[in-house]
Amino acid sequence: MTQVSWSPQSWRLRPAAQQPPWPDDDLLERALKELCALPPLVFAGEARSLTRALGEVAEGRAFLLQAGDCAESFAELSADTIRDKLKIILQMAVVLTYGAGVPVVKVGRMAGQFAKPRTSATELVGEVQLDSFRGHMVNDDAPNPQARVPDPSRLVAAYHQSASTLNLLRAFTKGGFADLSQVHIWNQQFVASSDEGRRYEQIAAEIDRALHFMEACGIELSSEHSLHQVDFYTSHEALILGYEEALTRRDSLTGDFYDCSAHMLWVGERTRQITGAHVEFLAGIKNPLGCKLGPSVTPEEVIEICERLDPDRVPGRLTLISRMGTDRVTDALPPLLETVRDSGHLVTWACDPMHGNTFVSNGGRKTRRFDDILGELRGFFEAHRQAGTWPGGVHVELTGDDVTECLGGFGDIAEEQLHERYTTTCDPRLNARQSIDLAFRIAELLRG
């Protein structure tokens, strides 16, 4: 049961980092009151199901694929956009499952990832200093002062776009789109024409042959629901605490509190202070949780996080997401793995190879090198091999669009090409070809 001293409001007594400077408290309270009256976006039973699935990952019997946009955009709500993003995640999951022989737990950075922490309260756009863009849940990315004013009505808009996205995700994953016998139709033209696409097609053909073989042996495949639909969960960073509080509900079956804005919530590198408001809020909800860990975190701090967020040591409750950077992972990660292993906490370990490898190109755009992303993943797997622990998953930022935001990978995108199709509202994402390429590389690391 939820601790007696905790309530969905108790975070308000703690220092809360990264909260927007809302200009009108009355408008904010009105928006939060409206959110409190709206139906939950997800249900407690679904969150418990994800905890059980992540428990399998923590035990070394499955692998976590957590992927999606850096920051979702209000301007990109369309069936095609959602379908194409889901398609890439499903393709990656097929590559990982078939190539490495382990079940894949699929969690999207979708239906709620509308807010982003920022290092500075202001940013330079061209020659104009503006308030920082904090995600479409808070303000707009248009380069003018009025657009950057935090607007509480955007919290309600984020809820409604999340509801629409969830509706489509459930339709796609349960209504036939995710049927394993249809893996060929998941290919987009530009993926199918690539080397990665052809490798994927080979896997798809082998799956087809295996399904035909089972049918020939008299196995009734139509009754095997796992072949025709998939469990797909949503997640986002629990950054704007008023929004998360407003969507927290008490489960009628257990009496526990669940944040019904997403199945899984995580706390970021900038907000994981053990006495801070974000950790206080997450400690009281029963959703599966994540915590980002950068290269400056100490083993002692990680144990404090484990004790605070997973005091009952429930497998699947806590995922520790390392984001060290390719230059730091080999020296910063092993002490954490060894300390947590020896403490007896059975957590899920995942690697975010994106955020620690971001830099600004000569043209002024944030980008990441595919080789650096792969380098951090190799270091992550090697550290786990040495510690005797399970490299449980990856956490990546990607899109189904043919963008040019990350350097290298398939097509060998160069710095002078970044401007061609650079559409992210915040950080650079892998495109579809790079994502499939990465899935094959991860499958090789899992096998090796």
C-alpha positions in Angstrom: 0.0 0.0 0.0 1.0 3.6 -0.5 3.0 5.1 2.4 0.7 7.0 4.8 2.7 10.2 4.8 2.5 10.5 1.0 -0.2 12.2 -1.1 -0.3 13.3 -4.7 0.2 16.9 -3.3 3.1 16.1 -1.0 5.7 17.1 -3.7 4.6 20.7 -3.2 6.5 20.8 0.1 9.8 20.0 -1.6 12.0 22.1 -3.9 10.8 21.5 -7.5 13.3 22.0 -10.3 12.5 22.8 -13.9 8.9 24.0 -13.3 7.7 26.7 -15.7 7.3 30.3 -14.5 3.5 30.3 -15.1 2.4 34.0 -15.3 -1.2 33.5 -14.0 -1.9 31.2 -11.0 -5.6 31.4 -11.5 -5.4 30.1 -15.1 -3.0 27.4 -14.0 -5.4 26.2 -11.2 -8.3 26.3 -13.6 -6.4 24.1 -16.1 -5.3 21.6 -13.4 -8.9 21.4 -12.0 -10.1 20.6 -15.5 -7.5 17.8 -15.8 -8.6 16.4 -12.4 -12.1 15.9 -13.8 -11.0 14.2 -17.0 -10.9 10.4 -17.4 -7.5 8.6 -16.9 -5.4 8.1 -20.0 -4.2 4.7 -18.9 -5.3 2.2 -16.3 -3.7 0.8 -13.2 -4.0 -2.8 -14.4 -2.0 -1.8 -17.6 0.7 -0.3 -15.4 0.8 -3.5 -13.3 1.1 -5.5 -16.5 4.1 -3.4 -17.5 5.7 -3.9 -14.1 5.5 -7.7 -14.5 6.9 -7.5 -18.0 9.8 -5.3 -16.8 10.3 -7.8 -14.0 11.1 -10.4 -16.7 13.7 -7.9 -18.0 15.2 -7.4 -14.6 15.5 -11.2 -14.3 17.4 -11.4 -17.6 14.6 -13.1 -19.5 13.5 -10.2 -21.8 14.8 -6.9 -23.3 13.4 -3.4 -23.1 13.0 -1.2 -26.1 12.0 2.3 -25.1 11.9 4.6 -28.1 10.2 7.6 -29.6 10.4 11.4 -30.0 12.7 13.6 -28.0 9.7 15.9 -27.6 6.3 15.4 -29.2 4.9 18.2 -31.2 1.3 19.6 -31.2 1.8 20.1 -35.0 2.4 16.4 -35.7 -0.9 14.8 -34.6 -1.8 12.6 -37.5 -2.5 8.9 -38.1 0.5 8.6 -40.5 3.0 10.2 -38.0 1.9 7.9 -35.2 1.7 4.8 -37.5 5.2 5.4 -38.9 6.8 5.9 -35.5 5.1 2.7 -34.2 6.1 0.9 -37.3 9.8 1.6 -36.7 9.6 0.4 -33.1 7.8 -2.8 -34.1 10.4 -3.4 -36.8 13.2 -2.9 -34.3 11.5 -5.3 -31.9 11.2 -8.0 -34.6 14.9 -7.6 -35.3 15.8 -7.9 -31.6 13.5 -10.8 -30.9 14.5 -12.8 -33.9 18.1 -11.8 -33.9 18.8 -12.2 -30.2 16.1 -14.8 -29.2 14.6 -12.8 -26.3 11.1 -11.3 -25.9 11.0 -7.5 -26.3 9.0 -5.2 -24.0 7.9 -2.3 -26.2 7.5 1.1 -24.5 7.0 4.3 -26.5 8.2 7.8 -25.7 4.7 8.7 -26.9 1.3 10.1 -25.8 2.7 12.5 -23.2 6.4 13.4 -24.0 5.5 17.1 -24.4 7.8 18.8 -21.9 11.6 19.1 -21.8 14.0 20.2 -19.1 16.4 23.0 -20.1 19.8 24.0 -18.9 19.1 27.7 -19.1 16.0 29.8 -18.7 16.8 31.6 -21.9 18.2 30.7 -25.3 19.6 32.6 -28.3 17.5 32.3 -31.4 19.4 34.0 -34.3 20.4 37.2 -32.6 17.4 37.4 -30.2 17.5 36.2 -26.6 14.2 34.5 -25.8 12.8 32.4 -22.9 13.7 28.8 -23.5 11.3 26.5 -25.3 10.1 24.0 -22.7 8.0 21.7 -24.9 4.5 22.2 -26.4 2.9 21.3 -23.0 4.3 24.6 -21.7 5.0 27.1 -24.6 5.6 27.3 -28.3 8.9 27.0 -30.2 8.1 30.0 -32.5 10.9 32.5 -32.3 9.1 35.4 -30.7 8.6 36.5 -27.1 4.9 36.0 -26.9 5.1 32.4 -28.1 7.6 31.6 -25.3 5.2 32.7 -22.5 4.0 29.6 -20.5 0.3 28.9 -21.2 -1.6 26.6 -18.8 -4.2 25.8 -21.4 -1.5 23.8 -23.1 -1.6 21.3 -20.3 -5.2 20.4 -21.3 -4.2 20.4 -25.0 -1.4 17.9 -24.1 -4.0 15.6 -22.4 -6.3 15.6 -25.4 -3.5 14.9 -27.9 -2.2 12.1 -25.7 -5.7 10.6 -25.6 -5.9 10.7 -29.4 -2.5 9.2 -29.8 -3.3 6.4 -27.3 -6.5 5.7 -29.2 -4.6 5.1 -32.4 -1.8 3.1 -30.7 -4.4 0.7 -29.2 -6.1 0.4 -32.5 -2.9 -0.4 -34.4 -1.5 -2.8 -31.8 -4.7 -4.7 -31.2 -6.5 -4.4 -34.5 -4.3 -6.3 -36.9 -1.6 -3.9 -37.9 0.9 -5.6 -35.5 0.0 -9.1 -36.8 3.3 -10.9 -37.1 2.2 -12.4 -40.4 2.1 -8.9 -41.8 5.7 -7.9 -41.1 6.3 -7.1 -44.7 3.8 -4.3 -44.8 5.7 -2.5 -42.0 8.4 -1.6 -44.5 8.5 1.9 -45.7 9.8 2.4 -49.2 13.0 4.2 -48.2 13.8 1.4 -45.6 13.0 -1.4 -48.0 15.5 0.1 -50.5 18.4 0.2 -48.0 20.8 -2.5 -46.9 19.1 -2.5 -43.4 15.7 -2.9 -45.2 17.0 -5.9 -47.1 18.3 -7.5 -43.9 14.9 -6.9 -42.3 13.2 -8.4 -45.3 15.3 -11.5 -44.9 14.1 -11.8 -41.3 10.5 -11.2 -42.4 10.8 -14.0 -45.0 12.2 -16.4 -42.4 9.3 -15.6 -40.1 6.9 -16.3 -42.9 8.4 -19.7 -43.5 8.3 -20.5 -39.8 4.6 -19.6 -39.6 3.8 -21.6 -42.7 5.7 -24.6 -41.2 3.7 -24.4 -38.0 0.4 -24.2 -40.0 1.6 -27.3 -42.0 2.2 -29.1 -38.8 -1.5 -28.5 -37.8 -0.9 -25.7 -35.3 -3.9 -23.4 -35.1 -2.2 -20.0 -35.4 -5.4 -18.0 -35.4 -5.9 -18.7 -31.7 -2.4 -17.6 -30.7 -3.1 -13.9 -29.7 0.6 -13.1 -29.3 1.1 -13.6 -33.0 -1.6 -11.1 -34.0 -1.3 -8.3 -31.5 1.3 -6.8 -29.2 1.4 -5.1 -25.8 2.6 -1.6 -26.3 3.1 0.8 -23.4 3.6 4.6 -23.1 6.1 6.6 -21.1 7.3 10.1 -20.6 9.4 12.2 -18.2 7.3 13.2 -15.2 8.5 16.8 -15.5 5.5 19.2 -15.0 4.4 18.0 -11.6 1.1 19.8 -11.6 0.0 17.9 -14.7 1.1 14.6 -13.2 -0.6 15.2 -9.9 -3.9 16.1 -11.7 -3.9 12.8 -13.5 -3.1 10.7 -10.4 -5.9 8.4 -9.4 -6.5 5.9 -6.5 -7.0 2.4 -7.8 -10.3 0.9 -6.7 -8.9 -2.6 -6.5 -5.7 -2.0 -4.5 -6.1 1.5 -2.9 -2.8 2.4 -4.4 -2.1 5.6 -6.3 -1.2 5.5 -10.0 -0.2 8.3 -12.3 -2.7 7.7 -15.2 -0.9 10.0 -17.6 1.3 7.1 -18.8 2.1 3.5 -18.0 5.7 4.3 -17.0 7.2 7.6 -15.8 10.8 8.6 -15.4 12.8 11.2 -13.5 15.6 13.0 -15.4 19.2 13.7 -14.7 18.4 17.3 -13.8 15.5 16.5 -11.4 16.6 13.3 -9.6 17.5 15.1 -6.3 16.8 12.6 -3.5 15.1 15.3 -1.4 13.4 17.0 -4.4 9.8 17.2 -5.5 10.1 14.9 -8.5 11.5 11.9 -6.5 9.0 12.6 -3.7 6.1 12.4 -6.3 7.3 9.3 -8.0 8.0 7.5 -4.7 4.3 7.4 -3.9 2.8 6.2 -7.2 2.8 2.5 -8.1 3.7 2.8 -11.8 6.9 1.3 -13.0 9.5 4.1 -12.8 12.7 5.1 -14.6 15.6 7.2 -13.4 18.2 8.8 -15.8 21.8 8.5 -14.5 24.6 10.7 -15.9 28.4 10.3 -15.5 28.5 12.5 -12.3 26.2 10.2 -10.3 27.9 8.3 -7.4 27.2 4.7 -6.3 26.0 6.1 -3.0 23.5 8.3 -4.8 22.2 5.4 -6.9 21.6 3.3 -3.8 19.7 6.2 -2.3 17.5 6.3 -5.4 16.9 2.6 -5.3 15.9 2.7 -1.6 13.6 5.7 -2.2 11.9 4.6 -5.4 11.9 0.8 -4.8 12.1 0.2 -1.1 10.2 -3.1 -1.4 12.6 -4.4 -4.1 9.9 -5.3 -6.6 11.4 -6.6 -9.9 10.2 -4.3 -12.7 9.5 -1.4 -10.4 12.7 0.6 -11.2 14.6 1.0 -14.4 18.0 2.7 -14.1 18.8 4.4 -17.4 22.4 5.2 -17.8 23.4 8.2 -20.1 27.1 8.5 -19.7 28.5 9.4 -23.2 30.8 7.2 -25.2 33.9 8.6 -23.6 32.7 8.0 -20.0 30.7 4.8 -20.0 33.6 2.4 -19.5 34.8 4.1 -16.4 31.6 5.6 -14.9 29.2 2.7 -15.3 31.0 -0.4 -13.8 31.1 1.0 -10.2 27.3 1.6 -10.4 26.6 -1.9 -11.7 28.7 -3.5 -9.0 27.2 -1.5 -6.2 23.6 -2.1 -7.1 24.3 -5.8 -7.8 25.9 -6.2 -4.4 23.1 -4.3 -2.7 20.5 -6.9 -3.7 18.3 -4.5 -5.6 16.9 -6.3 -8.7 16.6 -3.3 -11.1 16.3 -3.1 -14.9 19.3 -1.5 -16.5 18.9 0.3 -19.8 21.2 2.5 -21.9 20.3 5.9 -23.2 23.1 6.3 -25.8 21.7 9.6 -27.1 21.8 12.4 -24.5 25.4 11.9 -23.4 26.6 12.2 -27.0 25.0 15.5 -28.1 27.0 18.3 -29.4 26.6 21.4 -31.6 27.7 21.2 -35.2 29.7 23.9 -37.0 26.4 25.1 -38.4 24.9 25.6 -35.0 22.6 22.6 -34.9 22.5 20.0 -32.1 23.4 16.6 -33.4 24.8 13.2 -32.5 27.1 10.8 -34.2 25.8 7.3 -34.9 29.3 5.9 -34.1 29.2 7.6 -30.7 25.7 6.1 -30.0 27.0 2.7 -31.0 30.2 3.2 -29.0 28.2 3.9 -25.8 26.1 0.8 -26.4 29.2 -1.3 -26.8 30.6 0.1 -23.5 27.3 -0.6 -21.8 27.2 -4.2 -22.9 30.9 -4.7 -22.0 30.4 -3.3 -18.5 27.5 -5.6 -17.9 29.5 -8.6 -19.2 32.3 -7.8 -16.7 29.8 -7.3 -13.8 27.8 -10.4 -14.6 24.6 -8.4 -14.9 22.0 -8.2 -17.6 22.1 -5.3 -20.1 18.3 -5.0 -20.0 17.4 -2.5 -22.6 17.9 0.7 -24.7 16.2 4.1 -24.5 16.5 5.9 -27.9 15.1 9.0 -29.6 13.9 8.2 -33.1 11.3 9.1 -35.7 9.6 7.3 -38.6 10.4 10.3 -40.9 13.4 10.5 -43.2 15.2 13.2 -41.2 18.8 14.3 -41.3 19.5 15.1 -37.6 22.1 12.5 -36.5 25.4 12.1 -38.3 26.7 8.9 -39.9 24.8 5.6 -39.9 23.1 4.4 -43.0 23.6 7.0 -45.7 26.5 8.5 -43.9 24.8 11.8 -43.1 27.4 14.6 -43.0 27.3 18.0 -41.2 26.5 19.9 -44.4 23.4 17.8 -44.8 21.9 18.5 -41.4 19.8 21.4 -42.6 18.1 19.4 -45.3 15.5 17.6 -43.2 16.1 18.9 -39.6 12.6 19.0 -38.1 12.9 18.1 -34.4 11.5 20.6 -31.9 14.3 19.9 -29.5 17.0 17.2 -29.7 18.2 15.2 -32.8 16.6 11.9 -33.5 17.6 8.8 -35.5 15.7 8.3 -38.7 14.1 5.1 -39.8 17.2 3.6 -41.6 19.5 4.5 -38.7 17.0 3.0 -36.2 16.8 -0.4 -38.0 20.6 -0.3 -38.4 20.9 0.2 -34.7 18.5 -2.7 -33.9 20.7 -5.1 -35.9 23.8 -3.8 -34.0 22.1 -4.3 -30.6 21.0 -7.8 -31.6 24.6 -8.6 -32.4 25.7 -7.3 -29.0 23.0 -9.4 -27.3 24.2 -12.5 -29.1 27.8 -11.8 -28.4 
